[in-house]
Amino acid sequence: MNYLLASTLAAVIVTAGTAAIAETSGSSDASRQQCSMGYVTGVGGSAQSVREYLATPERDRYRYLADNPIQCKISDEGRASGCTGITNLRHEKVSVYDDTDSATMAVVARVELDHGTYPMIIVVPKQDVQCGE
């Protein structure tokens, strides 16, 4: 009798635990995108510039974009670093690098500068990223 009670209790605990784990993982997947490659249509740039752009009133965003073009230091090996500013991306293929916060994510994208196009890590608003291979 005790064996039957113990087995039933164990089955209930396992079932409840599995349901709780499934519910928890499902809610976190809905709040963030899980992809390694995607496309960005929107703005991207340094973390500070993207935060400032998103905080700018909608009517002033075009002006902010025009006044703060993306600029980077390019090494002899062709690596971009020390980037500041922001750029507009149109269906640019990106590799997702990291979630930076609840509103933005870091991606690796090819960005056109005054002296060529270079791959660099930039920050983009999450809503501008569409997953896809």
Protein Blocks (a to p, Z undefined) as FASTA:
>chain_A
ZZmmmmmmmmmmmmmmmmmmmmmmmmmmmmpccdfbdcdedddddfklmmmmmmpcfklm
mmmmmmmccdddddfkopaehiecjdddehiacddfbdfblmbccdddddddfkbccddd
ddddfklpccdZZ
